[in-house]
Amino acid sequence: MLRKMRGVLAALFFLAVTGLFLDFTGTWHAWLGWTAKVQFLPALLALNVGVVVLLVVLTLLVGRVYCSVICPLGVMQDIISWISGRRKKHRYRFSYSPERKALSYGVLGLFLVALIAGVGSFVALLAPYSSYGRIASNLFAPVWQWGNNVLARYSEQVGSYDFAATEVWIKSLPTFVIAVLTLVVVGVLAWRGGRTYCNTLCPVGTVLGFLSRFSLFRMTIDEAKCNRCGLCSRQCKAACIDGKEHRIDYSRCVACMDCIDTCRHGAIGFRLHRRQPAPAASNRAPAAGKPASATEKPVDTSRRTFLTATALTAAAAAVQAQKKKVDGGLAVIEDKKIPERATPIVPPGAQGLRHMARHCTACQLCVSVCPNGVLRPSTRLETLMQPESSYERGYCRPECTRCSEVCPAGAIRKISVADKSSIQIGHAVWVKENCVPLTDGVSCGNCARHCPVGAIQMVPSDPADEKSVRIPVVNTERCIGCGACENLCPARPFSAIYVEGHERHSVI
């Protein structure tokens, strides 16, 4: 019964989080956007104390159920492992193995260093929710969109317009390749070893695994009923049950409940853990056939070190939220269709490049929901996979605040439509050599006509001749950097006006 309940909850969470990356209409987020905001690392980076405390208390109460119910990457591994286990010869394919502390804590240490140093690309590679987000947005979402487009074409042929076609395109080749490699690595490990990735490489799993050592309710083995058949060990995808010795490594147990259904003698159950008082030193006697030292429980020396590491994680997130941003940049004009901006553009609500780099986990949720094709993953090494704005396919419309509504990590703070119209994320730069009135001798004014804040005015190209062709003049104090001018400029192949980003956003 417990296993079925866990399975149902895991399926609901998995479908909800996956739906957030597949939904391009925006309706899914209104109801289920909270499922992204209860993920551990995004909640920690967003300083969402309530969620972090809730997840810690949940782990101390019932163990690592977060990993088997809430985390989408963990549930995906369970699905792959379950499919692998359907093969008759591989039904009982696992076995107990000792914990690899050096590897798991070593990866956690590197993760903490990267988190404190603000190396977002490395943090993004290891964050479990973000890893799944990239898989869903780069691999699952295109298939979903293609299916929608097939239905749209079919419905149009029969006179119905219930489905609207959407454009399917690869937003970043490096991010796509990383998503494929992540799926392959995690998939192979899950197919062959179940929860190998969670218990060796995942930093969130390591943190929660340490906390689960002290959980109130745990999987326990009734030695009186156990006949040491070992079926529980062979069914445990976390490789944490030593059925022969009646031991369970609670740091790796994800409370999947598979062992309960496997045991034919009712020897395993999810029960309240009661600590047995240790016998007095004078009354201890070595077990038969074993030296006295073999009966003594080894001391776990990692507790103090790991508590320090956990404190450093929380402190790093707090420090990142208070970091001061730096100012502006000037344009370097490049003869390219996609301008090589001296300063990248990040969306309103991100506050600036430094805040974005230190808080974003590159989950691609904002990229997935952007209705205007403005956001795409960065290809720069220092901010690899984090979102940047570019205006070749659309511009950042003043009425859209979708990215700020869905960001679970606080990298893009929630803003209103009124706020967005006053946030300056960049400024427009005019390229004289490409401007249509000067190159073709015809009037244009497209940039000024479509500027939502009136920051561009058309003035005579010859101040002494009022009838001369008019060219744009940008009021950089008023421009908010939305990119309408760059996107709608008719000059080809190079735009005659483009937006240069600001390192620190300001309010005008």
N, C-alpha and C positions, 0 to 999 in steps of 0.2 A: 504493500500500500504506500509506504513512504517513497519507494523508488518510482512509482507511478506519479505521485504528486510532484516529486522533484522533476520528473521528465516533462510533465505538462507545463510547469512554471518555466522550465528552461526553454521549451519550444515557444512559449508566448513571448518571452524576452528576446529570443533569437529572431523571431519573425518581426517583432516591433522594431528592433534596432536595424535589421536589414531593410525594412520598409522605409526607414528614414533616408537611406542612401538611394533607394530606387524611386522614391516619390518625387516627380518633377512638377507636381501641381501645387505643392505646399499644404495640402489638406492633412497629410499624415502627421506633420509636426505639431499641428494645433492640439492634437489629442495625445500623442505618444512621444513628444520631444523630450519628456522627462527621463525616458529610458537611456538617453545618451548622457544626461547630466548626473546620473547616479553611478557612472563608471568611476573607478577609484582614482586613477591618475588625473583625468580632467577635473574632477571635483577638488582634488588637492591643489592643482595649479590655479583653479578659480577661487581658492580660499573659501570653498563652500563647506564651512565647518560642520554644519548640520549633517550633510551627506557623509563626510569623512567619519564623523563620530558614529553615525548610524552603522556604517560598514564595519568599523572596528568593533563596536558592541556586538553586531551580528556574528562576527568571526569568533569573538571571545565566548559567545553563547553556544553556537552550533558548529563552529569550525569553518572550513573553506567552502561554504555553499556559494559564496560569490563566484568562485571559479567555475562551478558546475551549473549555475543558474543564470547569473547576471552577465558575466563576461561573454560576449559573442564569439571571441576566438576560442575560448574554452569549450563552448557548446559545439562549435564547428569541429573541433578535434574529437569530441565524443561521437558526433555523427559519422565522421570518417572511420573512427575506430569501430563503431557498431557495424558499419558496412563491411569492414574487413573481417569482423568476427562472425559474420553470417556464413562464411565458408566453413564447411563441416570440419575440416582438418585443423582449423585455426580457432575453434570456439574457445578452447582453454589454452591460450598461447602465451600468457604472461607468467612471470615468476618474480619472486621477491628479489630486490637488489638494494644494496646499501645506499644511503643518501650521498649525493655528490656535493658536499658542502663547499669544497674549494671552488668548484665551477659556479655554483649558484650564487654564492656570496661574492665571488670575484666579479661576475657580471653585474651584480647589484652595486658593487663599489664603483665600477666604471660608469654605470648609469648615474649614480649620485654625483660623481665628478662632472659628468657632462651636463647634468641638470643645473648644478651650481655655476658652472662656467658658461652656461647659456648655449651649449652646442646642440641646437635643436634637432639637427639632422640625425645625430646618434640617438638622442632620446626618442625620436619618432620611429626609428628602426626597431626599438625594443618594446615600445608601449603596446600592450596587447589590443586595446580597443582601437588604437590608430592603425595597427597592422590589419585588423579585420576591416576597418573602414576603407582602407586603400584597396583591399581585395574586392569589397562590395561595390565601390564606386567605379573602379577601373575594369572589373571583369563581369560582375553580375549585372550592373546597371545597363551597360550597352545591350546585353541580351534582352533585358526587360524592355528597353526602349525600341529595339528592333521588333519585338513582338507587338508593342503598341502601334508601331508604324504599319505593320501588316494589317492589323485590325482597322486602322484608320483608312488605308487604301480600300479595303474590302467594304467598309461601311459607306465610304463615299460612292462606291459603284452602285450601291443599292439605295442611294438617296438619303443616307443618314450621316449626321455629323457628330455622333456621340464621342468619337475619338479624334484627337488632333495630333497630327504628325509632329515629331520633335527631331531635332538634328542630333545625330550621333557622330561624335568625333573624339579622337584621342587628345586630351588636353595637355599631356606632357608625356613624352616617350620614356624619359628616365623613371618617372613615377610608375608608369605602366609596367616597365621591366621589373622594378622592385616589387610591385604587387604580385607579378607572376612568380618571381623567385620566392617570395614569402609564402605563397600558397603551396609551391612545390616542397619547400623545406618543411613547413608545418604539416603538410599533408602526408609526406613520406614518414615523418616521425610518428604521426598519429596512426598511420596505417600499420606500421611495424611495432611501435612501442606504446601506443596509447597516449599517456600524458607526459611523454618525455620532454617536450618543449616547455610545458608549464612548470615542471619541477627541476629544470636545469637552467633555462635561459630567461624565463619571464621574471622581471624584477618585482612586479606586483604579486606574483605567486610566491616569491621568496619572502616578501614582507608579511603577507597574510599567512603563509606557512609557519612563520615564527610565532605569530599571534595564536594560531590554532593549537599550538602545543599546550596552551592554557585554557582551552575551550571547556565550557561547563558540560555540554553534552557531546559524547564521542561514540565512535564505533568501538564496541568492547567484545571480547571473546570470553565466553563462559567455559572455563577449562573443564568443568565437570561434564559438559555435553560434547565437547570437541573430541573427535577421534583422530585428529591430525591427518585428515585425508588430503589436505592441501588444495582443495578446490577453490577456496577463497583466494589463495595466493595466485592461482592460475587464472582467475577471473578479474583480478584487480588491475585496472589499467594504469594506476599510479604506482604499481610495483611496491606498495608500502606495507603489505601484510605478510608477515612471516608466520604462516599457519603452523609450522612444525614447532615453533618456540612460543606460540601464543603472543606475538608482539605485533603492534601496529605503529607505524611511524606517522604520528598525527600531523607533522609538518607537511607531509605530502598527500594525506588523505583529503579528497575533495568532497566527501560525503555524497557520493553518487548512489550509494545504497545497492550497488550491484552485488556485493558480497552477501547481503542479507538474503536475497532471492536465490543465490547460488548454494548457500549452506543447506544441506538436507537434514540437519539435526537441530536446527534452531539455536546454534551456539553463538551466532553473531547477532548483535542488536545495537540499536542506536539508543544509548541510555545515559542517564546522569552519571558523570564520572565521580567516583568517591575515592579519595586518596587513602590508601592503607598506611597506617603508621609503621614506620620502619622499626624493626626489632632492635633491641639494645645491643650495643657492641659486644657485651659479654655473653649474650645468648646466641650470637650468630655462629653458625657452623657451616663449613664448606659443604657443598653438594657432593654426593657420592661420586667418586671418580674424577672430581674436578678440584683444582687448587682453590684456596680461599679467595684469591684475587679474582677468580672467574665469576664469583657470586656477587661481587660488588658492582653496583650500577655506576657506569662511567659518568663523570661530571661533564655537563654541557657547558663548555667554556665560551660558547658563542653568544650567550645571552646578553652579557654586558656590552660586548662589541656591537651586537645587532641593535640593541636599544639606542646606542649612540648613533648608529647609521640611520635609524628611523627618525630620530630627532633631527638629524641633519637634513633629511628629506623635507620635513615640514618647515624647517628654518629656511631652506633654499627657496621653497615656494613663497614664503613670506617676504624674503629679501627681494625676489624678482618682482613682486607686486609693487614695491616701493622704489624701484630703480628710476633715477631721473633720466629723462630723454634728452637728446641733443637736437640741434636745429639743422635745417634746410640744405639745399644743394642747387647747383646751376646746371643748365642743360648742356649736353654735348651732342651737337647735331650730327646724326649719322644718316647717310644715304641708304636707308633700309626701309622696307615696307613695315617691318616691326621695329620701331626705334629702339636703340640701345640706350636706355635711360641711365643717366649718371646715378640717380636715386630711384629705387623701385617704388611702386605705388602699392600701398596696402589699404584695405577698405576702411571707410568711416567707422569709428568705434574701436579700431585697433590702437588708437592713440599715437602710434608711431612705430618705426621699425624695431626699436629695442624691445618695446613691450610685446610686439608680435613674436619676435624671435625667441623670447624667454618664456612665453606662455603657450604657444601653439604646439600641438602634438602632431600636426599634419595628418589629421584623420580624414580630410577631404570632404567633410560634411558640408561646409560652406560652399566649396567648389561644386558639389553635387546639386545644391539647391539654387544656385545663382541662375535666375531666369533669363539673364541678358548675355550670358556667355562671356562675362567680364573676368571672373576669377579663374585662375588656372595655377597649378603647382609651379613653384619656382624651380629653376634648373641651376641656380647658383649653389655652390657647394655648402656655403655657410648657412643657407636657409633652405636647403634642398627639401622639396615637397611641401613647404609652407605656402599659403596662398599669396598671390600677387595679382594686381589688376593690370589688364591690358585691353585696349579698345579697338582691336581689329574686327571683332564680331559684334560688338555692341558697346553701349556706354552705361555708366552707373546711374540709373534713373533716380531722380530725387524722391520718388514715391516708394522706392523699394528699400526695405530694411531687413530682408530675409536672412542675410548672413549673420547679422547681429542677434537675431532671434534664436538661431540654432546652435551657435558656438557653445560647447559644453565646458571648455577650458578657460573661459574668460579672456581669451586672446582678442576676441572682438566683443567689446562690451555692448550691451543692448542699448539702442538709441531709438528715438522717435523720429518720425518724418520731419518734424520741425527742427530737431537737433541736426539731422543730416544736412539740411539746406544751409547750415551755418558752419559746418566743419570743413576746414580747408585741408585736403589731403595732398594737394599739389597745385601747380599753376601751369597755364597754357603758354607755349612758346611758339612764336610765329617763324616760319621758314620762308624767307622772302623769295628764294630761288624757285620754289615749287608752287607759289601762289598763282591760281588761274587768272585773276585780273591782270597780272603782270606778264605771265607767260603767253596768254592767249588774247589779251586785250579785250576781255569781255567782263561784264559785271557779274559778281557772285553773291557774296554776303551770306553764304550758307552757315558759316560758323557763328556769326552774330545773330542770325535769325533763330538758331536753335539753342543758343546759350540760355539755360534756365534761370541764371542769376543776373543776366544783363552785364556780364563782365567784358564783352567784346563790342566795340563800336567800329563802324566803317567810316573812314576819313579819306579825303582826297589824297591820292598818291603824290600829287604835286601841290604843296601848300599854296602856291601862287595861282593855281588853276582850279577853281571850284568844280569844273566840269570834268576834270581828269578822273580816270578809273579809281574806284575806292578800294582801299586795302584795310585789313583788320588791325586794330590796336587793342591790346589786352590790358585790362586793369588787373594786375596781379594781386592787388589788395582785396579785390572782390571775387576773383576766380576761386572756385572750390575744387577744381581738378576732376570734375565728373567725367570728362572725356567726350562729351557730346560733340564738341568742335572737331576733335581728332577723328572720331568715328564717321561723322557725316561730311567731312571735307571731300569734295569731288576730285581733288588732285590725285593722279595715278602715275606711276605706281607708288610714289611717296607722298604722304600727307604733308600739306603745307602748314599744318599746325598740330602740335602734339603736346602731351602733358608730361611735365617733369615732376616726380614725386618729392615729398617733403619727409625728412627723417623724423620730424616731430610734427604732429597735427596741431592745428590751432583753430580757435573759434573766431569767426569774423562777425 
